[in-house]
Amino acid sequence: MALALIVGAGVIGLAAARALARAGHEVVVADAASAIGTGISARNSEVVHAGLYYPTGSLRQRHCVEGRRLLYAHCRERGIAHRRTGKLVVATDPAEIPRIEAIHALGTANGVEGLGLIDGAEARRLEPALACAAALLSPETGIVDAHGLMLSLLGEVEDAGGAFAANTSVTRLERAGGRWRVHFAGADPGTIDADLVVNAAGLGAQALAGATHGLDPLLVPPLVPVKGSYFTYAGRAAFTRLIYPAPVDGGLGIHVTLDLAGRMRFGPDVEWPDGGTLPGTTMPDYGVDPARAALFAAGIRRYWPGLDADRLHPDYAGIRPKLTGKGRAPADFMIQGPAEHGLSGLVNLFGIESPGLTACLSLAQAVVAALRT
């Protein structure tokens, strides 16, 4: 039985661990934190994306659409809290209608089920507080309890005999006798030899790849850490569906998400980094600047004129591990296995931002397939 070490206990690492355990491997998941899912996986919208925005045939498109179907089935079969809320992508003025139509065409090409273009009057019948000229209705979009999902994935790993190694920071990888010698720090530093290694370290993926003996540095993409903040709304939810404006550079605009209790949250916005890349040892700044509330309010009022801005309060922030900078086309997911780097038994995962949560189970299948090459 081969030993598989997964670096990173976010939703992607845990999904990969589950897939490898189901494939018959002995599995250990290592994370520098004291618990699972404390990084990117804990700081997102918990949205199950339908697959509207991504170029047809890209990894993001393929894994989002297939991952969504797998995720809903997984949650339904295991009693994980989730809900198909549906989503409206809105054109707030007539000039934006062609952008909504283009998203509809792309989503249809991507195999997204049930999409429909509706006019402003129909959108307001669905959501009376909404102001828009037209909208795209996506009934397959939803929300999920991300932490509950991660607990279920870890539970299946442990049921198969696998283990979670908390407070274990993997610092270096090197080949030793046909296996991977994994160096780790923590309360009890040392090494472990593994047959397979999956680098699912999120914001730390590039740093670990850079400390992997034999990996060509030119194959390690840049990390562009893009911050997104969220504000919560202290009051009754104005909408029953998720509301998204037309996309903006670097993100999907300041949108309305709902949690499973029906509370409204707005975000994320987009803050591009000033200094380029984030060193692997740097702790991200997760603070939310209260002054950004004015910026949020201006964006929100375009589709919700009735916003009471005094009810907006800073909530939390996350960091997107982007691979391209401001003004450049978004990069695709990068699943870098032996076929790409020539090192057996190693997969690096770079740039797994949205829709990574939605795509996690499909991405996990791709990891297993890459390790077989």
C-alpha positions as CSV (number, residue, x, y, z in Angstrom):
1,M,0.0,0.0,0.0
2,A,1.5,3.3,-1.1
3,L,1.7,6.2,1.4
4,A,0.2,9.4,0.1
5,L,1.0,12.7,1.9
6,I,-1.3,15.6,1.2
7,V,0.0,19.0,2.1
8,G,-2.9,21.3,3.0
9,A,-6.1,20.5,4.9
10,G,-8.4,22.8,3.0
11,V,-11.3,21.5,1.0
12,I,-9.0,20.7,-2.0
13,G,-6.5,18.8,0.0
14,L,-9.2,16.9,2.0
15,A,-11.0,16.0,-1.2
16,A,-7.8,14.7,-2.7
17,A,-7.1,12.8,0.4
18,R,-10.5,11.2,0.3
19,A,-10.1,10.2,-3.4
20,L,-6.6,8.7,-2.7
21,A,-8.0,6.8,0.3
22,R,-10.8,5.4,-1.8
23,A,-8.2,4.4,-4.4
24,G,-6.6,2.2,-1.7
25,H,-3.7,4.3,-0.5
26,E,-2.6,5.0,3.0
27,V,-3.2,8.7,3.5
28,V,-1.8,11.4,5.8
29,V,-3.0,15.1,5.6
30,A,-0.5,17.6,7.0
31,D,-1.3,21.2,7.7
32,A,0.6,24.0,9.6
33,A,-2.6,25.0,11.3
34,S,-4.1,23.3,14.4
35,A,-7.4,22.5,12.6
36,I,-8.7,21.7,9.1
37,G,-9.9,24.4,6.7
38,T,-8.5,27.5,8.4
39,G,-7.2,29.3,5.2
40,I,-8.8,29.9,1.8
41,S,-11.5,27.3,2.6
42,A,-12.7,29.2,5.6
43,R,-12.7,32.6,3.9
44,N,-15.0,32.4,0.9
45,S,-18.7,32.9,0.0
46,E,-19.6,29.2,0.4
47,V,-21.3,29.4,-3.0
48,V,-21.9,26.4,-5.2
49,H,-21.2,27.8,-8.6
50,A,-23.1,26.7,-11.7
51,G,-20.2,27.2,-14.2
52,L,-21.2,30.4,-16.0
53,Y,-18.1,32.4,-16.3
54,Y,-15.2,30.1,-17.3
55,P,-13.9,29.6,-20.9
56,T,-15.5,26.4,-22.4
57,G,-13.0,23.5,-22.1
58,S,-10.9,25.1,-19.4
59,L,-10.1,23.2,-16.2
60,R,-12.2,25.7,-14.3
61,Q,-15.2,25.1,-16.5
62,R,-14.9,21.4,-16.6
63,H,-14.3,20.9,-13.0
64,C,-16.9,23.4,-11.9
65,V,-19.7,21.8,-13.8
66,E,-18.8,18.3,-13.0
67,G,-17.8,19.2,-9.4
68,R,-21.2,20.9,-8.8
69,R,-23.0,17.8,-9.7
70,L,-20.8,15.6,-7.6
71,L,-21.0,18.1,-4.7
72,Y,-24.8,18.2,-4.6
73,A,-25.0,14.4,-4.7
74,H,-22.3,14.1,-1.9
75,C,-24.1,16.6,0.3
76,R,-27.5,15.0,-0.3
77,E,-26.3,11.5,0.4
78,R,-24.4,12.5,3.6
79,G,-26.8,15.1,5.1
80,I,-24.5,18.0,4.7
81,A,-26.3,21.3,4.8
82,H,-26.8,23.0,1.5
83,R,-29.4,24.7,-0.6
84,R,-30.0,25.4,-4.3
85,T,-30.9,29.1,-3.8
86,G,-30.6,30.1,-7.4
87,K,-28.9,33.2,-8.6
88,L,-29.6,36.3,-10.6
89,V,-26.8,38.0,-12.5
90,V,-28.1,41.5,-13.1
91,A,-27.6,44.2,-15.7
92,T,-28.1,47.4,-13.7
93,D,-28.6,49.5,-16.8
94,P,-29.3,48.7,-20.5
95,A,-25.7,49.1,-21.5
96,E,-24.8,46.0,-19.4
97,I,-27.4,43.7,-21.1
98,P,-24.9,42.5,-23.7
99,R,-22.6,41.3,-21.0
100,I,-25.4,39.4,-19.3
101,E,-26.3,37.9,-22.7
102,A,-22.7,36.9,-23.3
103,I,-22.6,35.1,-19.9
104,H,-25.8,33.3,-20.8
105,A,-24.3,32.1,-24.1
106,L,-21.1,31.0,-22.3
107,G,-23.0,29.2,-19.5
108,T,-25.1,27.4,-22.1
109,A,-22.0,26.3,-24.0
110,N,-20.6,25.1,-20.7
111,G,-23.5,22.7,-20.1
112,V,-25.1,24.7,-17.3
113,E,-28.7,23.6,-16.8
114,G,-31.8,25.7,-16.7
115,L,-30.4,29.1,-17.6
116,G,-32.8,31.8,-18.6
117,L,-32.7,35.5,-19.6
118,I,-35.5,37.6,-18.0
119,D,-36.4,41.3,-18.2
120,G,-36.3,43.7,-15.3
121,A,-40.0,43.3,-14.5
122,E,-39.7,39.5,-14.2
123,A,-36.6,39.9,-12.1
124,R,-38.5,42.2,-9.7
125,R,-41.4,39.7,-9.5
126,L,-38.8,37.2,-8.2
127,E,-37.0,39.7,-6.0
128,P,-39.1,42.8,-5.3
129,A,-36.2,44.8,-3.8
130,L,-34.1,44.4,-6.9
131,A,-33.4,47.2,-9.4
132,C,-32.2,46.0,-12.8
133,A,-32.8,46.3,-16.6
134,A,-32.5,42.5,-17.2
135,A,-31.1,39.5,-15.5
136,L,-29.8,36.0,-16.0
137,L,-31.4,33.3,-13.8
138,S,-29.2,30.4,-12.8
139,P,-31.3,27.9,-10.8
140,E,-28.4,25.5,-10.2
141,T,-26.4,28.0,-8.1
142,G,-26.5,27.4,-4.4
143,I,-24.8,27.5,-1.0
144,V,-23.1,24.9,1.2
145,D,-21.8,24.5,4.7
146,A,-18.1,24.4,3.7
147,H,-16.9,23.3,7.2
148,G,-19.5,20.5,7.3
149,L,-18.3,19.4,3.9
150,M,-14.6,19.4,5.1
151,L,-15.6,17.4,8.2
152,S,-17.3,14.8,6.0
153,L,-14.2,14.5,3.8
154,L,-11.9,14.1,6.8
155,G,-14.3,11.6,8.3
156,E,-14.1,9.4,5.2
157,V,-10.3,9.6,5.2
158,E,-10.1,8.6,8.9
159,D,-12.7,5.8,8.3
160,A,-10.3,4.4,5.7
161,G,-7.4,4.5,8.2
162,G,-5.9,7.8,7.2
163,A,-4.8,10.6,9.6
164,F,-4.6,14.3,10.0
165,A,-1.3,15.8,11.2
166,A,-2.0,19.2,12.7
167,N,0.6,21.8,13.5
168,T,2.9,20.2,10.9
169,S,4.5,22.6,8.4
170,V,6.0,20.8,5.4
171,T,9.2,22.8,4.5
172,R,11.0,20.7,1.9
173,L,10.6,17.8,-0.5
174,E,13.5,15.7,-1.9
175,R,13.9,12.4,-3.7
176,A,15.3,9.6,-1.6
177,G,15.5,6.0,-2.8
178,G,12.6,6.3,-5.3
179,R,10.3,7.9,-2.7
180,W,9.7,11.5,-1.5
181,R,11.5,12.5,1.7
182,V,9.3,15.1,3.3
183,H,10.8,17.5,5.8
184,F,8.5,19.0,8.3
185,A,8.6,21.5,11.2
186,G,6.5,21.9,14.3
187,A,6.6,20.8,17.9
188,D,8.3,17.5,16.8
189,P,10.2,18.2,13.5
190,G,11.5,15.5,11.4
191,T,11.1,13.6,8.1
192,I,8.7,11.1,6.6
193,D,9.1,9.1,3.4
194,A,6.0,9.0,1.1
195,D,5.4,7.4,-2.2
196,L,3.0,10.1,-3.3
197,V,2.8,13.8,-2.5
198,V,0.0,16.3,-3.3
199,N,0.9,19.9,-2.8
200,A,-2.5,21.5,-2.0
201,A,-1.0,24.2,0.2
202,G,-3.0,27.1,-1.2
203,L,-1.2,30.3,-0.6
204,G,1.8,28.3,0.4
205,A,1.9,26.1,-2.7
206,Q,4.5,28.1,-4.6
207,A,6.8,28.3,-1.6
208,L,6.7,24.5,-1.2
209,A,7.2,23.9,-4.9
210,G,10.2,26.2,-4.7
211,A,11.6,24.0,-1.9
212,T,11.1,20.8,-4.0
213,H,14.4,19.3,-5.0
214,G,14.5,18.6,-8.8
215,L,11.5,20.7,-9.7
216,D,12.4,23.2,-12.4
217,P,11.9,26.7,-10.9
218,L,10.5,27.9,-14.2
219,L,7.6,25.6,-13.7
220,V,6.5,27.4,-10.5
221,P,4.0,30.2,-11.5
222,P,3.9,33.5,-9.7
223,L,1.5,34.0,-6.8
224,V,-0.6,37.1,-7.0
225,P,-2.5,37.3,-3.6
226,V,-5.7,39.3,-4.2
227,K,-7.6,40.3,-1.1
228,G,-11.4,40.3,-0.9
229,S,-13.4,41.7,2.0
230,Y,-16.9,40.9,3.1
231,F,-19.5,43.0,5.0
232,T,-22.4,41.5,6.8
233,Y,-25.9,43.2,6.9
234,A,-27.6,43.7,10.3
235,G,-31.2,43.3,9.3
236,R,-33.7,41.2,7.5
237,A,-32.5,39.7,4.2
238,A,-33.9,41.6,1.2
239,F,-33.4,38.7,-1.2
240,T,-34.1,35.0,-1.3
241,R,-31.6,34.3,-4.1
242,L,-28.0,35.2,-4.6
243,I,-27.6,38.5,-6.5
244,Y,-24.5,39.1,-8.7
245,P,-23.7,42.2,-10.7
246,A,-21.9,41.9,-14.1
247,P,-18.3,40.7,-13.4
248,V,-15.4,43.1,-12.8
249,D,-11.7,42.8,-13.3
250,G,-10.4,40.2,-10.9
251,G,-13.7,39.0,-9.5
252,L,-17.5,38.7,-9.8
253,G,-18.4,42.1,-8.3
254,I,-19.7,42.9,-4.9
255,H,-22.6,40.4,-4.7
256,V,-25.2,39.3,-2.3
257,T,-24.7,35.9,-0.7
258,L,-26.9,34.2,1.9
259,D,-25.8,31.8,4.6
260,L,-27.9,28.8,5.5
261,A,-29.7,30.7,8.2
262,G,-30.8,33.3,5.5
263,R,-28.5,36.1,6.7
264,M,-27.2,38.5,4.0
265,R,-23.5,39.1,3.3
266,F,-21.9,41.3,0.7
267,G,-18.6,40.8,-1.1
268,P,-15.9,40.1,-1.9
269,D,-14.4,43.2,-3.4
270,V,-11.0,43.2,-5.1
271,E,-7.8,44.6,-3.6
272,W,-4.9,44.0,-5.9
273,P,-1.5,43.7,-4.1
274,D,1.0,46.6,-4.2
275,G,4.1,44.4,-3.8
276,G,3.4,41.7,-6.4
277,T,3.8,38.3,-4.8
278,L,3.4,37.1,-1.3
279,P,6.3,35.3,0.3
280,G,5.4,31.9,1.7
281,T,6.3,32.9,5.2
282,T,4.2,36.1,5.3
283,M,0.9,36.0,7.2
284,P,-1.9,37.4,5.1
285,D,-3.6,40.5,6.3
286,Y,-7.2,39.4,7.0
287,G,-8.4,42.7,8.5
288,V,-11.4,44.4,7.0
289,D,-11.1,48.2,6.7
290,P,-14.4,49.7,7.9
291,A,-13.8,52.6,5.6
292,R,-14.5,50.3,2.6
293,A,-18.2,50.3,3.6
294,A,-18.7,53.4,1.5
295,L,-17.3,51.6,-1.6
296,F,-19.5,48.7,-0.9
297,A,-22.6,50.8,-0.5
298,A,-22.0,52.5,-3.8
299,G,-21.8,49.1,-5.6
300,I,-24.7,47.6,-3.8
301,R,-27.1,50.5,-4.4
302,R,-26.8,49.9,-8.2
303,Y,-29.0,46.8,-7.8
304,W,-30.5,47.5,-4.3
305,P,-31.4,51.2,-4.0
306,G,-33.1,50.5,-0.6
307,L,-29.8,49.6,1.1
308,D,-29.4,51.1,4.6
309,A,-25.7,51.6,4.7
310,D,-25.6,52.0,8.4
311,R,-26.4,48.3,8.7
312,L,-23.2,47.3,6.9
313,H,-20.6,45.9,9.2
314,P,-17.1,44.5,8.5
315,D,-17.2,40.7,8.6
316,Y,-14.1,38.9,7.3
317,A,-11.6,38.8,4.4
318,G,-10.0,36.1,2.2
319,I,-7.1,36.0,-0.2
320,R,-7.4,34.6,-3.7
321,P,-4.3,32.7,-4.9
322,K,-4.3,34.2,-8.4
323,L,-1.6,33.5,-11.0
324,T,-2.0,36.6,-13.1
325,G,-2.1,40.3,-12.2
326,K,-4.4,43.2,-12.6
327,G,-5.6,43.8,-16.2
328,R,-4.5,40.4,-17.4
329,A,-6.8,37.5,-18.3
330,P,-7.6,35.2,-15.4
331,A,-5.4,32.1,-15.3
332,D,-6.8,28.6,-15.4
333,F,-6.4,26.1,-12.6
334,M,-3.0,24.5,-12.7
335,I,-2.8,20.7,-12.0
336,Q,0.9,20.0,-12.4
337,G,1.7,16.3,-12.3
338,P,4.5,14.0,-13.5
339,A,3.4,14.5,-17.2
340,E,4.3,18.3,-16.8
341,H,7.3,18.3,-14.4
342,G,8.8,14.8,-14.9
343,L,8.9,13.9,-11.2
344,S,7.0,10.7,-10.3
345,G,4.5,10.7,-7.5
346,L,4.1,14.5,-7.2
347,V,1.2,16.8,-8.0
348,N,1.3,20.5,-7.5
349,L,-2.0,22.5,-7.4
350,F,-1.6,26.2,-8.2
351,G,-4.2,29.0,-8.5
352,I,-7.1,27.0,-7.1
353,E,-9.4,30.0,-6.4
354,S,-13.1,30.2,-7.1
355,P,-14.8,27.9,-8.1
356,G,-12.4,25.6,-6.2
357,L,-14.9,24.8,-3.4
358,T,-17.5,23.8,-6.0
359,A,-14.9,21.8,-8.0
360,C,-13.2,20.0,-5.2
361,L,-14.5,16.5,-5.8
362,S,-13.9,16.7,-9.5
363,L,-10.4,18.1,-8.9
364,A,-9.7,15.3,-6.5
365,Q,-10.4,12.8,-9.3
366,A,-8.0,14.7,-11.6
367,V,-5.3,14.5,-8.9
368,V,-5.6,10.7,-8.7
369,A,-5.5,10.4,-12.5
370,A,-2.4,12.6,-12.7
371,L,-0.6,10.5,-10.1
372,R,-1.2,7.4,-12.3
373,T,0.8,8.9,-15.2
